[in-house]
């Protein structure tokens, strides 16, 4: 890992964030709050399917691809992602969590998304950051251009989703080209073979924390959809979530080179130093970003995304504190993941999901969407606190080091 790789990765992630925001604006401007509500539910359900695919094609892939036979890992990953894409959407429909007319679309999008995600994981696992950055730069620009063309031709939820499908299919084909361009390595590695059931048992511990983290961030959508039954409010709330969570592109960009570096490093002192430095940068960059967002007047946000989104700034304010703290703690999550300490991440996510849910559910019908926002913020704070507590315990760090992050806009490596 070097400064050039980190800067280029961060710049590409920044472009991805701008792209995500641009695609988000297209959905709000062309489809309005109600259409945005449908799209947010669809994307959340794609993520649910992805969480099952990621038992193999997830963050644990970077760790396991170097521990076991590559051919085993890749084959099992494609089988599981395809089965997940076929089965989970049907379950979501039968449990009334997904519209009937979009089930087939969910199947197609979910499978394609898992395969595209594998491309990025494989490039990261082999530290091919140049290829990784070029691939996602193409992915980003192509997505926003295609969605704009589709919406400009005919603005509808169905057309928006079709644009996503075309984008994923072409990106996967291009991504395969990137993989073939890598230095040829034998698929049959010298690492030991592993049975698919054994792999799932090992991987599921890693993925368990991701399932719970998803629930922490998206259970709010389902509460609004099922308890409050207000698709328009879901659209407004999801818009606020997208805007505040955009700062998470910062820890995600920082973790892109950090995570594989942790898995490859044997000196624990050096790992702790790297983790702290990246965490400090994540905190201060995220703080700057959240201040800019909070300082932006609501009428400016409404002008950008549409006048259907009244009250957007209130939700951003309610979510901002928890979102900022979690942006800092996300780096420590990568430490545990890279060290193979998956159970710690799982424990933190389980506690931070259950406690706020129990505390706030009785008040949701009274407080409405504001209660949902407060619940999410509380969940983020509990989760972050637990990650820092376990990191302190695991590394013998002081609370001063964690609670008073040194000023960094770039990690000192």
C-alpha positions as CSV (number, residue, x, y, z in Angstrom):
1,X,0.0,0.0,0.0
2,X,1.4,3.4,-0.9
3,X,0.3,7.0,-1.0
4,X,-0.4,7.0,-4.7
5,X,-2.7,4.0,-4.5
6,X,-4.6,5.5,-1.5
7,X,-5.1,8.9,-3.2
8,X,-6.3,7.3,-6.5
9,X,-8.6,5.0,-4.6
10,X,-10.0,7.9,-2.6
11,X,-10.5,10.0,-5.8
12,X,-12.4,7.1,-7.5
13,X,-14.5,6.6,-4.4
14,X,-15.3,10.3,-4.4
15,X,-16.4,10.0,-8.0
16,X,-18.6,7.0,-7.0
17,X,-20.1,9.2,-4.2
18,X,-20.9,11.9,-6.7
19,X,-22.3,9.3,-9.1
20,X,-24.5,7.8,-6.3
21,X,-25.7,11.3,-5.5
22,X,-26.4,12.0,-9.2
23,X,-28.4,8.8,-9.7
24,X,-30.2,9.6,-6.5
25,X,-31.2,13.0,-7.9
26,X,-32.4,11.4,-11.1
27,X,-34.7,9.1,-9.1
28,X,-36.1,12.0,-7.0
29,X,-36.5,14.5,-9.9
30,X,-38.1,12.1,-12.3
31,X,-40.0,9.8,-10.0
32,X,-40.9,12.0,-7.0
33,X,-41.2,11.0,-3.3
34,X,-43.5,8.1,-3.9
35,X,-41.5,6.7,-6.8
36,X,-38.3,7.2,-4.7
37,X,-40.0,5.2,-1.9
38,X,-40.5,2.2,-4.3
39,X,-36.9,2.5,-5.5
40,X,-35.5,2.6,-2.0
41,X,-37.4,-0.5,-1.1
42,X,-36.2,-2.3,-4.2
43,X,-32.6,-1.4,-3.6
44,X,-32.9,-2.5,0.1
45,X,-34.3,-5.8,-1.1
46,X,-31.4,-6.2,-3.5
47,X,-29.1,-5.7,-0.6
48,X,-30.9,-8.4,1.4
49,X,-30.3,-10.9,-1.4
50,X,-26.7,-9.7,-1.6
51,X,-26.2,-10.4,2.1
52,X,-26.8,-14.1,1.4
53,X,-24.6,-14.0,-1.7
54,X,-21.9,-12.4,0.4
55,X,-21.5,-15.4,2.7
56,X,-18.9,-16.2,0.1
57,X,-18.8,-13.2,-2.3
58,X,-18.4,-10.7,0.6
59,X,-15.7,-9.1,2.7
60,X,-14.6,-12.6,4.0
61,X,-13.7,-13.5,0.4
62,X,-10.5,-11.3,0.7
63,X,-9.5,-13.3,3.7
64,X,-10.5,-16.8,2.5
65,X,-9.1,-16.5,-1.0
66,X,-5.6,-16.6,0.4
67,X,-6.3,-19.4,2.9
68,X,-8.0,-22.0,0.7
69,X,-8.1,-23.3,-2.9
70,X,-9.2,-20.5,-5.3
71,X,-11.2,-22.7,-7.6
72,X,-13.3,-24.0,-4.7
73,X,-14.0,-20.5,-3.4
74,X,-15.0,-19.0,-6.7
75,X,-17.1,-22.0,-7.8
76,X,-19.0,-22.1,-4.5
77,X,-19.5,-18.3,-4.6
78,X,-21.1,-18.3,-8.1
79,X,-23.4,-21.2,-7.1
80,X,-24.5,-19.5,-3.8
81,X,-25.0,-16.1,-5.4
82,X,-27.2,-17.6,-8.1
83,X,-29.3,-19.7,-5.7
84,X,-29.7,-16.6,-3.4
85,X,-30.8,-14.5,-6.3
86,X,-33.5,-17.1,-7.2
87,X,-34.8,-18.0,-3.7
88,X,-34.6,-14.9,-1.5
89,X,-36.7,-12.6,-3.8
90,X,-39.6,-15.2,-3.7
91,X,-39.4,-15.2,0.1
92,X,-39.5,-11.4,0.2
93,X,-42.6,-11.4,-2.0
94,X,-44.4,-14.1,0.0
95,X,-43.7,-12.2,3.2
96,X,-45.2,-9.0,1.6
97,X,-41.9,-7.1,1.7
98,X,-41.7,-6.8,-2.1
99,X,-44.1,-5.7,-4.8
100,X,-45.4,-8.6,-7.0
101,X,-44.7,-6.8,-10.3
102,X,-41.0,-6.4,-9.4
103,X,-40.0,-9.9,-8.3
104,X,-38.4,-11.0,-11.6
105,X,-36.5,-7.7,-11.7
106,X,-35.3,-8.3,-8.2
107,X,-34.0,-11.7,-9.2
108,X,-32.1,-10.4,-12.2
109,X,-30.6,-7.4,-10.4
110,X,-29.6,-9.4,-7.4
111,X,-27.7,-12.0,-9.4
112,X,-25.9,-9.5,-11.6
113,X,-25.0,-7.3,-8.6
114,X,-23.4,-10.2,-6.8
115,X,-21.3,-11.1,-9.8
116,X,-20.2,-7.5,-10.3
117,X,-19.3,-7.3,-6.6
118,X,-17.1,-10.4,-7.0
119,X,-15.1,-8.6,-9.7
120,X,-14.2,-5.8,-7.3
121,X,-13.5,-8.2,-4.4
122,X,-11.1,-10.3,-6.6
123,X,-9.2,-7.2,-7.7
124,X,-8.9,-6.0,-4.1
125,X,-7.9,-9.4,-2.8
126,X,-4.9,-9.4,-5.2
127,X,-4.1,-5.7,-4.5
128,X,-4.7,-4.7,-8.1
129,X,-5.8,-1.2,-7.1
130,X,-5.1,0.3,-10.5
131,X,-7.5,-2.1,-12.2
132,X,-9.9,-1.8,-9.3
133,X,-10.0,2.0,-9.7
134,X,-10.3,2.0,-13.5
135,X,-13.1,-0.6,-13.3
136,X,-15.2,1.3,-10.8
137,X,-14.6,4.6,-12.6
138,X,-16.1,3.1,-15.7
139,X,-18.9,1.5,-13.6
140,X,-19.7,4.9,-12.0
141,X,-19.8,7.0,-15.2
142,X,-21.6,4.4,-17.2
143,X,-24.3,4.1,-14.6
144,X,-25.3,7.7,-14.4
145,X,-25.2,8.2,-18.1
146,X,-27.4,5.2,-18.8
147,X,-29.9,6.0,-16.0
148,X,-30.2,9.5,-17.3
149,X,-30.8,8.3,-20.9
150,X,-33.4,5.8,-19.7
151,X,-35.2,8.4,-17.5
152,X,-35.1,11.0,-20.2
153,X,-36.7,8.6,-22.6
154,X,-39.5,7.5,-20.3
155,X,-39.6,8.3,-16.6
156,X,-40.9,5.2,-14.7
157,X,-39.9,2.9,-11.9
158,X,-39.7,0.0,-14.4
159,X,-37.5,1.9,-16.8
160,X,-35.2,3.0,-13.9
161,X,-34.8,-0.7,-12.9
162,X,-34.2,-1.8,-16.4
163,X,-31.4,0.8,-16.7
164,X,-29.8,-0.8,-13.6
165,X,-30.0,-4.3,-15.1
166,X,-28.3,-3.2,-18.4
167,X,-25.7,-1.3,-16.5
168,X,-24.8,-4.4,-14.3
169,X,-24.8,-6.8,-17.2
170,X,-22.4,-4.7,-19.3
171,X,-20.2,-3.9,-16.2
172,X,-19.8,-7.6,-15.5
173,X,-18.7,-8.4,-19.0
174,X,-16.2,-5.5,-18.9
175,X,-15.0,-6.6,-15.4
176,X,-14.2,-10.1,-16.7
177,X,-11.9,-8.4,-19.2
178,X,-10.1,-6.8,-16.3
179,X,-9.6,-10.1,-14.6
180,X,-8.3,-11.7,-17.8
181,X,-5.8,-8.8,-18.0
182,X,-4.3,-9.8,-14.7
183,X,-1.0,-11.7,-14.5
184,X,-1.9,-15.2,-15.2
185,X,-2.0,-17.2,-12.0
186,X,-2.9,-20.9,-11.7
187,X,-6.6,-21.3,-10.6
188,X,-5.5,-24.4,-8.7
189,X,-3.5,-22.7,-5.9
190,X,-1.3,-24.6,-3.4
191,X,-3.7,-23.8,-0.6
192,X,-5.8,-26.7,0.7
193,X,-9.2,-27.5,-0.8
194,X,-12.3,-26.8,1.4
195,X,-15.7,-28.4,1.4
196,X,-18.6,-26.0,0.6
197,X,-20.3,-26.6,3.9
198,X,-17.1,-26.0,5.9
199,X,-16.6,-22.7,3.9
200,X,-20.1,-21.5,4.7
201,X,-19.6,-22.3,8.4
202,X,-16.5,-20.2,8.5
203,X,-17.8,-17.4,6.3
204,X,-21.2,-17.1,7.9
205,X,-19.6,-15.8,11.1
206,X,-18.1,-12.9,9.0
207,X,-21.3,-12.3,7.2
208,X,-23.4,-12.4,10.3
209,X,-22.2,-8.9,11.3
210,X,-23.1,-7.6,7.8
211,X,-26.6,-8.9,8.1
212,X,-27.1,-7.2,11.4
213,X,-25.5,-4.0,10.2
214,X,-27.9,-4.0,7.3
215,X,-30.8,-4.3,9.7
216,X,-29.4,-1.5,11.8
217,X,-29.3,0.8,8.7
218,X,-32.4,-0.4,6.9
219,X,-34.9,-1.8,9.4
220,X,-36.2,1.8,9.4
221,X,-37.3,1.4,5.8
222,X,-39.4,-1.7,6.6
223,X,-40.9,-0.1,9.7
224,X,-42.1,2.8,7.6
225,X,-43.3,0.5,4.9
226,X,-45.1,-2.0,7.2
227,X,-46.1,-0.1,10.3
228,X,-46.7,3.4,9.0
229,X,-47.6,2.3,5.5
230,X,-46.5,5.6,4.0
231,X,-44.6,5.3,0.8
232,X,-44.1,9.1,0.5
233,X,-42.6,9.4,3.9
234,X,-40.4,6.4,3.1
235,X,-39.2,8.3,0.0
236,X,-38.4,11.4,2.1
237,X,-36.7,9.5,4.9
238,X,-34.7,7.3,2.4
239,X,-33.5,10.5,0.7
240,X,-32.2,11.9,4.0
241,X,-30.5,8.5,4.7
242,X,-28.8,8.6,1.3
243,X,-27.5,12.2,1.9
244,X,-26.1,11.5,5.4
245,X,-24.8,8.1,4.6
246,X,-22.9,9.6,1.6
247,X,-20.1,10.4,4.1
248,X,-19.5,6.7,4.6
249,X,-17.8,6.8,1.2
250,X,-14.8,8.2,3.2
251,X,-14.2,5.2,5.5
252,X,-15.0,2.9,2.5
253,X,-12.4,4.5,0.4
254,X,-9.8,4.4,3.2
255,X,-10.6,0.7,3.9
256,X,-10.2,-0.3,0.3
257,X,-6.4,-0.6,0.6
258,X,-6.3,-0.9,4.4
259,X,-8.3,-4.2,4.7
260,X,-6.1,-6.3,2.5
261,X,-3.0,-4.7,4.1
262,X,-4.2,-5.9,7.5
263,X,-4.7,-9.4,6.3
264,X,-1.2,-9.5,4.8
265,X,0.7,-7.8,7.6
266,X,2.2,-10.0,10.4
267,X,3.4,-7.2,12.7
268,X,0.5,-6.4,15.1
269,X,2.1,-3.1,16.2
270,X,2.2,-1.9,12.6
271,X,-1.4,-3.0,12.0
272,X,-2.6,-1.0,15.1
273,X,-0.7,2.1,13.9
274,X,-2.2,1.8,10.4
275,X,-5.7,1.3,11.8
276,X,-5.5,4.3,14.1
277,X,-4.1,6.6,11.4
278,X,-6.9,5.6,9.0
279,X,-9.5,6.0,11.7
280,X,-8.3,9.5,12.5
281,X,-8.5,10.6,8.9
282,X,-12.0,9.1,8.5
283,X,-13.2,11.0,11.5
284,X,-12.0,14.5,10.5
285,X,-12.9,14.1,6.8
286,X,-16.3,12.9,7.8
287,X,-16.8,15.8,10.2
288,X,-16.0,18.3,7.5
289,X,-18.5,16.6,5.2
290,X,-21.3,16.4,7.7
291,X,-20.8,20.1,8.6
292,X,-21.1,21.1,4.9
293,X,-24.3,19.0,4.6
294,X,-25.9,20.5,7.8
295,X,-25.0,24.0,6.6
296,X,-26.8,23.5,3.3
297,X,-30.2,25.2,3.6
298,X,-33.2,22.9,3.0
299,X,-34.5,25.0,0.1
300,X,-31.2,24.3,-1.7
301,X,-31.7,20.6,-1.1
302,X,-35.3,20.8,-2.3
303,X,-34.2,22.7,-5.4
304,X,-31.7,20.0,-6.2
305,X,-33.8,16.9,-5.6
306,X,-37.4,18.2,-5.9
307,X,-40.1,19.9,-3.9
308,X,-41.8,16.6,-2.8
309,X,-39.2,16.2,-0.1
310,X,-40.4,18.6,2.6
311,X,-38.8,18.1,6.0
312,X,-35.7,16.6,4.6
313,X,-33.3,18.7,6.7
314,X,-34.9,17.6,10.0
315,X,-34.2,13.9,9.2
316,X,-30.6,14.8,8.3
317,X,-30.1,16.6,11.6
318,X,-31.5,13.6,13.5
319,X,-29.3,11.1,11.7
320,X,-26.1,13.1,11.5
321,X,-24.5,12.5,14.9
322,X,-24.8,8.7,14.7
323,X,-23.7,8.7,11.1
324,X,-20.6,10.7,11.9
325,X,-19.5,8.5,14.8
326,X,-20.1,5.3,12.7
327,X,-18.0,6.8,9.9
328,X,-15.1,6.8,12.5
329,X,-15.8,3.4,13.9
330,X,-16.1,1.7,10.5
331,X,-12.3,1.6,10.3
332,X,-12.1,-0.4,13.5
333,X,-14.6,-2.8,12.0
334,X,-12.1,-3.4,9.2
335,X,-9.4,-4.2,11.8
336,X,-11.4,-7.0,13.3
337,X,-12.4,-8.3,9.9
338,X,-8.8,-8.2,8.6
339,X,-7.6,-10.0,11.7
340,X,-10.2,-12.8,11.3
341,X,-12.0,-11.7,14.5
342,X,-15.4,-11.9,12.9
343,X,-17.3,-12.7,16.2
344,X,-16.5,-9.3,17.6
345,X,-18.1,-7.5,14.8
346,X,-21.1,-9.9,15.0
347,X,-21.5,-9.3,18.7
348,X,-21.4,-5.5,18.3
349,X,-24.0,-5.5,15.6
350,X,-26.3,-7.8,17.4
351,X,-26.4,-5.7,20.6
352,X,-26.7,-2.4,18.7
353,X,-29.6,-3.8,16.7
354,X,-31.6,-5.3,19.5
355,X,-31.3,-2.6,22.2
356,X,-32.5,0.5,20.2
357,X,-35.2,-1.6,18.6
358,X,-36.6,-2.7,21.9
359,X,-36.3,0.9,23.3
360,X,-38.0,2.7,20.4
361,X,-40.6,0.3,18.8
362,X,-43.3,1.2,21.4
363,X,-43.0,4.8,20.4
364,X,-42.9,4.5,16.6
365,X,-46.6,4.9,16.1
366,X,-46.6,8.0,18.3
367,X,-43.4,9.6,17.1
368,X,-43.8,8.4,13.5
369,X,-40.9,8.7,11.1
370,X,-39.0,10.9,13.6
371,X,-39.0,8.0,16.1
372,X,-37.6,5.8,13.3
373,X,-34.8,8.3,12.7
374,X,-33.9,8.5,16.4
375,X,-33.8,4.7,16.6
376,X,-31.4,4.6,13.7
377,X,-29.1,7.2,15.3
378,X,-29.1,5.4,18.6
379,X,-28.2,2.2,16.9
380,X,-25.2,3.8,15.2
381,X,-23.9,5.2,18.4
382,X,-24.3,2.0,20.3
383,X,-22.6,0.1,17.5
384,X,-19.7,2.5,17.3
385,X,-19.2,2.5,21.1
386,X,-19.0,-1.2,21.2
387,X,-16.5,-1.4,18.3
388,X,-14.2,1.0,20.1
389,X,-14.6,-0.8,23.4
390,X,-13.6,-4.2,21.8
391,X,-10.8,-2.5,19.9
392,X,-9.5,-1.0,23.2
393,X,-9.7,-4.4,24.8
394,X,-8.0,-6.3,21.9
395,X,-5.2,-3.8,21.3
396,X,-4.7,-2.4,24.9
397,X,-5.3,1.1,23.5
398,X,-6.3,3.9,25.8
399,X,-9.7,5.7,25.7
400,X,-7.8,8.9,25.1
401,X,-6.5,7.6,21.8
402,X,-9.9,6.5,20.7
403,X,-12.1,9.4,22.0
404,X,-9.7,12.2,21.1
405,X,-8.7,11.4,17.5
406,X,-5.5,13.1,16.4
407,X,-6.1,15.6,13.5
408,X,-5.4,13.9,10.2
409,X,-6.6,14.7,6.7
410,X,-4.3,11.9,5.5
411,X,-2.9,8.9,7.4
412,X,0.7,9.1,8.4
413,X,2.1,5.8,7.1
